[in-house]
Amino acid sequence: MYDEMLIPYDGSDEGEMGARHGVELAAELGSAVHALYVVDLPGVPRALSIRDNEEKIREEYREHGTQTLADVEEMAAEHGVDCVTALRSGSVSEKILSYAEDEEMDAIVLGSAYYGKLGNVLGGTTNKIIRSTTIPVISKRMDADAR
């Protein structure tokens, strides 16, 4: 049913919770996972761009993404799950959706933070993904106490 599952992971606590859930689910189902990290630098203040070399900042994000993906690879290896990694740049939700569609993922598994009632109304990346795709989305939300 879910032969190929996408696990978008940003290195956050809620992201780790989602990645771990996705890897464990993949192990149970005999699925493979695709770990995706998206580098997104929208709205970088002009002063920051002038002060620091923007390409240097992007490279630091790419290095962080590479390490983050290695963490998912390690989780997958511990559970005997095949793992493909990918690093993309751009809008997080758009890149997650395009990767899932382009690679014909059977499911998207991700973690979601608890932002309180107002945060749930405004929505975040997880809500954008759920509202924008026909691919099944499995979301594991962090509880208020874990925040």
VEXNUTI-143247 format. One record per residue: residue number from 0; residue in three letters; x, y, z of N, C-alpha, C in turn. Coordinates in steps of 0.1 Angstrom, whole numbers, always signed. Example, Ala and Ser with C-alpha at 12.3 -4.5 7.8 and 13.67 -1.06 7.14 Angstrom:
(nuza 0, 'ALA', (+132, -57, +78), (+123, -45, +78), (+132, -33, +78))
(nuza 1, 'SER', (+128, -22, +71), (+137, -11, +71), (+129, +0, +79))
END
This chain:
(nuza 0, 'MET', (+8, -12, +0), (+0, +0, +0), (+9, +13, +0))
(nuza 1, 'TYR', (+18, +14, +10), (+27, +25, +10), (+41, +20, +8))
(nuza 2, 'ASP', (+44, +17, -5), (+58, +12, -8), (+69, +23, -7))
(nuza 3, 'GLU', (+65, +35, -10), (+75, +46, -10), (+69, +58, -2))
(nuza 4, 'MET', (+75, +61, +9), (+70, +72, +17), (+80, +84, +18))
(nuza 5, 'LEU', (+75, +96, +17), (+83, +108, +18), (+83, +112, +32))
(nuza 6, 'ILE', (+95, +115, +37), (+96, +121, +51), (+104, +134, +50))
(nuza 7, 'PRO', (+96, +145, +49), (+103, +158, +50), (+108, +160, +64))
(nuza 8, 'TYR', (+120, +165, +65), (+126, +166, +78), (+135, +179, +79))
(nuza 9, 'ASP', (+133, +187, +89), (+140, +200, +90), (+150, +200, +102))
(nuza 10, 'GLY', (+151, +189, +109), (+160, +188, +121), (+153, +193, +134))
(nuza 11, 'SER', (+141, +198, +133), (+134, +202, +146), (+130, +190, +154))
(nuza 12, 'ASP', (+126, +193, +166), (+121, +182, +175), (+108, +176, +169))
(nuza 13, 'GLU', (+99, +184, +164), (+87, +178, +158), (+90, +171, +145))
(nuza 14, 'GLY', (+100, +176, +138), (+104, +169, +125), (+110, +156, +128))
(nuza 15, 'GLU', (+118, +155, +139), (+124, +142, +143), (+113, +132, +147))
(nuza 16, 'MET', (+103, +137, +155), (+92, +129, +159), (+85, +123, +147))
(nuza 17, 'GLY', (+83, +131, +137), (+76, +127, +124), (+85, +117, +116))
(nuza 18, 'ALA', (+98, +120, +116), (+107, +111, +108), (+108, +98, +115))
(nuza 19, 'ARG', (+109, +98, +128), (+110, +85, +135), (+97, +77, +133))
(nuza 20, 'HIS', (+86, +84, +134), (+73, +77, +131), (+73, +71, +117))
(nuza 21, 'GLY', (+77, +79, +108), (+77, +74, +94), (+86, +62, +91))
(nuza 22, 'VAL', (+98, +63, +97), (+108, +52, +96), (+102, +39, +103))
(nuza 23, 'GLU', (+96, +41, +115), (+91, +29, +121), (+79, +23, +114))
(nuza 24, 'LEU', (+71, +32, +108), (+60, +27, +100), (+65, +20, +87))
(nuza 25, 'ALA', (+75, +25, +81), (+81, +19, +69), (+87, +5, +73))
(nuza 26, 'ALA', (+93, +4, +84), (+98, -9, +89), (+87, -19, +90))
(nuza 27, 'GLU', (+76, -15, +96), (+64, -24, +98), (+58, -28, +85))
(nuza 28, 'LEU', (+58, -19, +75), (+51, -22, +62), (+61, -27, +52))
(nuza 29, 'GLY', (+74, -27, +54), (+83, -31, +44), (+85, -21, +33))
(nuza 30, 'SER', (+83, -8, +37), (+84, +3, +27), (+98, +9, +27))
(nuza 31, 'ALA', (+100, +17, +16), (+113, +25, +15), (+109, +39, +19))
(nuza 32, 'VAL', (+118, +47, +23), (+116, +61, +26), (+125, +70, +18))
(nuza 33, 'HIS', (+119, +82, +15), (+127, +93, +9), (+127, +104, +19))
(nuza 34, 'ALA', (+139, +108, +24), (+141, +119, +33), (+144, +131, +25))
(nuza 35, 'LEU', (+136, +142, +28), (+138, +154, +20), (+140, +166, +30))
(nuza 36, 'TYR', (+151, +174, +27), (+153, +186, +34), (+152, +198, +24))
(nuza 37, 'VAL', (+145, +208, +28), (+143, +220, +19), (+150, +232, +25))
(nuza 38, 'VAL', (+159, +238, +17), (+166, +250, +21), (+157, +261, +17))
(nuza 39, 'ASP', (+153, +270, +26), (+144, +281, +23), (+149, +293, +30))
(nuza 40, 'LEU', (+152, +303, +23), (+157, +316, +28), (+148, +328, +24))
(nuza 41, 'PRO', (+135, +327, +24), (+127, +338, +20), (+128, +350, +30))
(nuza 42, 'GLY', (+127, +361, +24), (+127, +373, +33), (+139, +376, +41))
(nuza 43, 'VAL', (+151, +371, +36), (+163, +374, +43), (+165, +390, +43))
(nuza 44, 'PRO', (+166, +396, +55), (+167, +410, +55), (+179, +415, +47))
(nuza 45, 'ARG', (+177, +426, +40), (+187, +431, +31), (+200, +434, +39))
(nuza 46, 'ALA', (+199, +439, +51), (+211, +442, +59), (+219, +429, +61))
(nuza 47, 'LEU', (+213, +418, +63), (+220, +405, +65), (+227, +401, +52))
(nuza 48, 'SER', (+220, +403, +41), (+226, +399, +28), (+238, +408, +25))
(nuza 49, 'ILE', (+238, +420, +29), (+249, +429, +27), (+260, +426, +37))
(nuza 50, 'ARG', (+257, +423, +49), (+267, +420, +59), (+274, +407, +57))
(nuza 51, 'ASP', (+266, +397, +54), (+272, +384, +52), (+270, +379, +37))
(nuza 52, 'ASN', (+278, +372, +32), (+277, +366, +19), (+265, +357, +19))
(nuza 53, 'GLU', (+255, +360, +10), (+243, +351, +10), (+247, +337, +6))
(nuza 54, 'GLU', (+256, +335, -3), (+260, +322, -7), (+266, +314, +4))
(nuza 55, 'LYS', (+273, +321, +13), (+279, +314, +25), (+267, +309, +34))
(nuza 56, 'ILE', (+257, +318, +36), (+246, +314, +44), (+239, +302, +38))
(nuza 57, 'ARG', (+237, +302, +25), (+230, +291, +18), (+239, +278, +20))
(nuza 58, 'GLU', (+252, +279, +19), (+260, +268, +21), (+259, +262, +35))
(nuza 59, 'GLU', (+258, +271, +45), (+256, +266, +58), (+243, +258, +60))
(nuza 60, 'TYR', (+232, +263, +53), (+219, +257, +53), (+221, +243, +46))
(nuza 61, 'ARG', (+228, +243, +35), (+229, +230, +28), (+237, +220, +37))
(nuza 62, 'GLU', (+247, +224, +44), (+255, +216, +53), (+246, +210, +64))
(nuza 63, 'HIS', (+238, +219, +69), (+228, +215, +80), (+219, +205, +74))
(nuza 64, 'GLY', (+214, +207, +62), (+205, +198, +55), (+211, +184, +53))
(nuza 65, 'THR', (+223, +184, +49), (+230, +172, +46), (+232, +164, +59))
(nuza 66, 'GLN', (+235, +170, +70), (+236, +163, +83), (+222, +158, +88))
(nuza 67, 'THR', (+212, +167, +86), (+199, +163, +89), (+194, +150, +82))
(nuza 68, 'LEU', (+197, +150, +69), (+194, +138, +61), (+201, +126, +65))
(nuza 69, 'ALA', (+214, +128, +69), (+222, +117, +74), (+216, +111, +87))
(nuza 70, 'ASP', (+209, +120, +95), (+203, +115, +107), (+191, +105, +103))
(nuza 71, 'VAL', (+184, +109, +93), (+172, +100, +89), (+178, +87, +83))
(nuza 72, 'GLU', (+189, +88, +75), (+195, +76, +70), (+199, +67, +81))
(nuza 73, 'GLU', (+205, +72, +92), (+209, +64, +103), (+196, +58, +110))
(nuza 74, 'MET', (+186, +65, +112), (+173, +60, +117), (+168, +48, +109))
(nuza 75, 'ALA', (+168, +51, +96), (+164, +40, +86), (+172, +28, +87))
(nuza 76, 'ALA', (+185, +30, +87), (+195, +18, +88), (+192, +10, +101))
(nuza 77, 'GLU', (+190, +17, +112), (+187, +10, +124), (+175, +1, +124))
(nuza 78, 'HIS', (+165, +5, +115), (+153, -3, +113), (+153, -11, +101))
(nuza 79, 'GLY', (+164, -12, +93), (+165, -20, +81), (+156, -15, +70))
(nuza 80, 'VAL', (+155, -2, +69), (+146, +5, +59), (+155, +12, +49))
(nuza 81, 'ASP', (+153, +9, +36), (+160, +16, +25), (+156, +31, +25))
(nuza 82, 'CYS', (+166, +40, +24), (+164, +54, +24), (+171, +61, +13))
(nuza 83, 'VAL', (+164, +69, +6), (+169, +78, -4), (+168, +92, +1))
(nuza 84, 'THR', (+179, +100, -1), (+178, +114, +4), (+178, +124, -7))
(nuza 85, 'ALA', (+173, +136, -4), (+172, +146, -14), (+172, +160, -7))
(nuza 86, 'LEU', (+179, +169, -13), (+180, +183, -8), (+175, +192, -19))
(nuza 87, 'ARG', (+166, +201, -15), (+160, +210, -25), (+160, +224, -19))
(nuza 88, 'SER', (+159, +234, -28), (+158, +248, -24), (+145, +254, -28))
(nuza 89, 'GLY', (+139, +262, -20), (+127, +269, -24), (+117, +269, -12))
(nuza 90, 'SER', (+104, +272, -16), (+93, +271, -7), (+92, +257, -1))
(nuza 91, 'VAL', (+92, +256, +12), (+91, +243, +18), (+79, +235, +14))
(nuza 92, 'SER', (+67, +240, +15), (+55, +232, +12), (+55, +229, -3))
(nuza 93, 'GLU', (+59, +239, -12), (+59, +236, -26), (+69, +225, -30))
(nuza 94, 'LYS', (+80, +225, -24), (+91, +215, -27), (+87, +202, -22))
(nuza 95, 'ILE', (+80, +201, -11), (+76, +188, -6), (+65, +182, -15))
(nuza 96, 'LEU', (+56, +191, -19), (+45, +186, -28), (+50, +182, -41))
(nuza 97, 'SER', (+59, +190, -47), (+65, +187, -61), (+73, +174, -60))
(nuza 98, 'TYR', (+81, +172, -49), (+89, +160, -48), (+80, +148, -47))
(nuza 99, 'ALA', (+70, +149, -38), (+60, +138, -37), (+54, +134, -50))
(nuza 100, 'GLU', (+50, +144, -57), (+43, +141, -70), (+53, +136, -81))
(nuza 101, 'ASP', (+64, +142, -82), (+74, +138, -92), (+80, +124, -90))
(nuza 102, 'GLU', (+81, +121, -77), (+87, +108, -74), (+76, +97, -71))
(nuza 103, 'GLU', (+64, +101, -73), (+52, +92, -71), (+52, +86, -58))
(nuza 104, 'MET', (+53, +94, -47), (+52, +89, -34), (+38, +83, -30))
(nuza 105, 'ASP', (+38, +73, -22), (+25, +67, -18), (+19, +74, -6))
(nuza 106, 'ALA', (+28, +80, +2), (+24, +88, +14), (+34, +98, +18))
(nuza 107, 'ILE', (+30, +108, +25), (+39, +118, +31), (+37, +117, +46))
(nuza 108, 'VAL', (+49, +115, +53), (+48, +114, +68), (+56, +125, +74))
(nuza 109, 'LEU', (+50, +133, +83), (+57, +144, +89), (+52, +147, +102))
(nuza 110, 'GLY', (+60, +154, +110), (+57, +158, +123), (+51, +172, +123))
(nuza 111, 'SER', (+43, +176, +133), (+37, +189, +134), (+38, +194, +148))
(nuza 112, 'ALA', (+42, +206, +150), (+43, +212, +163), (+30, +216, +168))
(nuza 113, 'TYR', (+29, +218, +181), (+17, +223, +188), (+18, +238, +189))
(nuza 114, 'TYR', (+10, +245, +183), (+10, +260, +183), (-1, +266, +190))
(nuza 115, 'GLY', (-9, +258, +197), (-21, +264, +204), (-32, +266, +194))
(nuza 116, 'LYS', (-43, +271, +200), (-55, +273, +191), (-53, +282, +180))
(nuza 117, 'LEU', (-47, +293, +182), (-44, +303, +171), (-36, +297, +160))
(nuza 118, 'GLY', (-25, +290, +164), (-16, +284, +155), (-24, +274, +146))
(nuza 119, 'ASN', (-33, +266, +152), (-41, +257, +144), (-50, +264, +134))
(nuza 120, 'VAL', (-55, +276, +137), (-63, +283, +128), (-54, +288, +117))
(nuza 121, 'LEU', (-43, +294, +120), (-34, +299, +109), (-28, +289, +101))
(nuza 122, 'GLY', (-24, +278, +107), (-18, +267, +99), (-4, +268, +97))
(nuza 123, 'GLY', (+3, +258, +94), (+17, +258, +91), (+20, +249, +79))
(nuza 124, 'THR', (+32, +244, +77), (+36, +236, +66), (+27, +224, +65))
(nuza 125, 'THR', (+25, +217, +76), (+17, +205, +76), (+3, +207, +71))
(nuza 126, 'ASN', (-3, +218, +76), (-16, +221, +71), (-17, +224, +56))
(nuza 127, 'LYS', (-6, +231, +51), (-6, +234, +37), (-5, +222, +29))
(nuza 128, 'ILE', (+4, +212, +34), (+5, +199, +26), (-8, +192, +26))
(nuza 129, 'ILE', (-15, +191, +38), (-27, +183, +38), (-38, +189, +29))
(nuza 130, 'ARG', (-38, +203, +28), (-49, +209, +20), (-45, +209, +5))
(nuza 131, 'SER', (-33, +206, +2), (-29, +208, -12), (-26, +195, -20))
(nuza 132, 'THR', (-28, +183, -14), (-24, +171, -21), (-35, +161, -20))
(nuza 133, 'THR', (-35, +152, -30), (-43, +140, -29), (-36, +128, -24))
(nuza 134, 'ILE', (-23, +129, -22), (-14, +119, -16), (-17, +118, -2))
(nuza 135, 'PRO', (-19, +106, +4), (-22, +105, +18), (-11, +111, +26))
(nuza 136, 'VAL', (-15, +118, +37), (-6, +125, +46), (-8, +119, +60))
(nuza 137, 'ILE', (+3, +115, +66), (+3, +110, +79), (+10, +120, +88))
(nuza 138, 'SER', (+3, +126, +97), (+9, +137, +105), (+9, +132, +120))
(nuza 139, 'LYS', (+20, +134, +126), (+21, +131, +140), (+24, +144, +147))
(nuza 140, 'ARG', (+14, +148, +155), (+15, +161, +161), (+21, +160, +175))
(nuza 141, 'MET', (+30, +170, +178), (+36, +171, +191), (+25, +176, +201))
(nuza 142, 'ASP', (+25, +171, +213), (+15, +176, +223), (+20, +189, +229))
(nuza 143, 'ALA', (+11, +196, +236), (+15, +209, +242), (+26, +208, +252))
(nuza 144, 'ASP', (+26, +197, +260), (+36, +195, +270), (+50, +193, +264))
(nuza 145, 'ALA', (+51, +188, +252), (+64, +185, +246), (+70, +198, +241))
(nuza 146, 'ARG', (+62, +208, +238), (+67, +221, +233), (+75, +227, +243))
END
